[in-house]
Amino acid sequence: MKNILILGAGTAGTLIANKLRKRLSKREWSITIVDENKEHYYQPGFLFIPFGIYNQNDVIKPKAKFIPKGVDFIYSQIDKILPQENKVLIAEGKRELKYDFLIIATGTRIAPEETPGLLGELWHKDIFDFYTVEGAVALAERLKSFNGGKLVVNITELPFKCPVAPLEFIFLADTYFKKRGIRDKVELTLVTPLPGAFTKPIATKMLSGLMEEKNIKIVPDFNIAEVDNLNKKILDYEEKAVEFDILVTIPTNKGADMIERSSMGDDLNFVPTDKHTLQAVGHENIFVLGDAANLPTSKAGSVAHFAADFLEDNLISAINGKPLKAKFDGHANCYIVTSYSKGTLIDFNYETEPLPGRYPYWIGPFGLLKDTRMNYFGKLFFKWMYWNLLLKGHHLPVTSHMSMCCKEKPE
C-alpha cells in the first residue's frame, strides 16, 4: 500500500482529497489528510458578517463532513516536513507519517504582529480585521455604534488572501451607511500599496470609476510602517499619515509556521512552486495547492479550484513515472460585490488581465467588468456551490483553463 499525505483540510486540501479518492484505487493507495482545526470556514462569507448579511452559522461547518469515505482524517498540529526522509512529524502522539507523495495545502494566515502598533491597545476596539471570524464579529458590533467619522481600509502588503475583498468591504460599507442615513457623516478611504484600486489597468479604471461615483477616496502607493494608536494614525515609510476613527486592516499574510520549521518556504513562508506543474521546487514527490504556494496569481479559492484539476493530472503522471504535461495557466475569477444589490466579475490568468465581456459563455449570464444585479446573485449563490459541489470535488460547468471566449479586447 502506497501513501498520499495531504497537509491542510481547507478548501484546497479538501477538494483534492475528494478528487484523488475518486481517481485512485483504494487497494493500492491510502490517502490521509492532517489538520489541527475541526471547523471549516467559508472565508468569502466573512466579508458579509460586519454588515449583518451573514452570521457565524452561515460560514462554519465541521471539516469532517466534507472528507470522503476512504480518506483518513487526523486532527493534529503539524510539526514539520522532512522531505529527504519522505516523512511528516505531527504533534499528535509525536507521530511520524510516511508518504510516497505529499500535497501541501496549509493555506495562509494573517500576521498583524508584523506591523508595529497594529496589535496595540485599539486592536478589536477601533482596529479590526475581517479575515477571521473573531475580527469580523467584533467589527460588526463596532459598526453598529459608529455614527460618523473616518473609516479607513488599509492593505498592509502583498500578497494577501482574496485581493478584491478590501474593495468589496468598502463598497458594502458605502451601502451600509446609506441605509443607516449617515453616509454624509462618514469619510471612506482605501489606503493601498498599489498604484490604484487593482493590480491591472483595465480593471483599475472600472473599479476606480465606481469608487469615484460612491465618493470613496483612495490613497495609493502607501507602504505602512506603523500604527500610531495614541493619535489614531497610520504612517508609511515616507512619513505620510492617514488619520482614522475606525481602521479596517488587511494585515500581512504569511504561510504556515510549519513551512518555516521545515526550511521549505520563502521569507513569508510560502512554498516555492512551479507555476505550471504545481510541483514544489526541488522536490519531485511534493506538490503544492492553494494559498500555500508562491504562485504569481491571486490567493483565492477559485485558484485552488482550477489548479486542482492540473495537480490531479500531474500527480497521476508522477505516480506512473510520466512527464508532467498538465500546465496550469494561473486562472482565477472573482465576484466583487459593489453594493447590497449589484456586483461585478473578473476572470484572468498569468498572461491576460481582466477584460470586459460575458462569463462563462456568450449568453453569460454574468457580466465581466460590468456592474449588474446578476453578478451579485452569482456571489450569493456561490456559497451553495461551495458547500455542495466545489469542496466535494464535483465538476463545475466552467473550464479550468482560462478561455478567451466572450471577452472583449480594448483597442
Phi, psi and omega in degrees: 000129177258159191238131168251126181245129180245126178258114181107127180242039171276208181302307185296310183296320182292314184290325179288328175298317178295316181296314184290325179296327176288332189269328188255146180294131178291339179285331186257333188230125168266145178235128179233138177237138183238132176203143182273347182253141181268348183257137176258132182252131169275091192293329175300338180284342180302326181305327187272345183297316182300338183256008176075012181281318173242161169237183185299325182295337180284340189241001183233129174218162178292135178298324183301334181297336187250001177272125185289159174298142181093001174244124178281132181245118179249121175273109181194151169289141178266124181282296178193165177261138173245082189296331180288341180253359183056047181225153170234131177265130178239156185287326183300108180066014182050050186271158170250131176247121179271151178218153168267322174225140181240137174241119178266119180221048187272002169070205180223161179223156174282145181230070181299339179295345181285342181252116181305130177088348183292322177266041180274201186292343181268359182299125182060024169241303172233359175237128187219152162253164170235021178264001171233155177298318181300316179294317182295319180293317178297321178294322178302317180292321181292321181296329179299327183260003182273118185245013177146154180133201186260116173253119184246131172254121185237127172267119185286310180196167179260153355275164174213160185292134179054078187298342180270350185301320177300323177295315179301317180301312186288330174294317179293324177298321177303312180292319181303313182285331173297317180296329178277353178076021183234017184301326181290349180259358184244127175261117181259130182222132172259123180247120191221149174284349179284161176283353180200197185289336182215177186277341184242145192295320184293313178295321179300318180298315181294313183290325177295324176298319178296319180296320178295318178301323184268006180057046175254124181279154175228133174247103184273171173053039182250110180255102189297137178253322181196166175247126177266098182293323184295314183261002178053063178222152165251140185239141176257180186289345176261012176069020168289149182229142174232123180277152178216153164259321169234131176249122174255112188256143166252094188293170171308138175257139178225154172286178183297143178301331179301328179295319177294317179297333180272357182056043182241003188245174172273196185290347176251014178069025172265144188276122174304123190223137174297121190290345179258314184272339182070020174274137177297133182299124178087004183222104186292334183252021177235130177239158183229135183227138175083207188295341182292339183276154178266038181294146178277053177217180183295144169272089186217156180300327181295326179295315177300317181298310182291318183294332183301324179296321180286321178296317179303311181296319181290325177295318178298319177298316179298319178301322182269007178070026182253160178298152180273097187265342181286125186242109177288135184258010179081019184301131176215145166218149187216129167283143177234107178288137183244355176190192176280000184220354182225163177198170175233178185215138175236147182219123188201174176212196183303321190260332188244125179283165177303131181237154174291159179152210180236156180213139001270348181229185183304324183278355180084231014270006187259144181260125178281128183053034174237140182266099188227160177290325180298321178297324178296316178296325177300319178299314181291321182291335183298331178301317177296317179298322181298307183292324191259337184237303189297308182299329183275004175077017179286154178287134175256152186281047176220157180277144179285328172277152181285131178260144175272000177303134171070016176258145183250115178278121177294152178290000000 
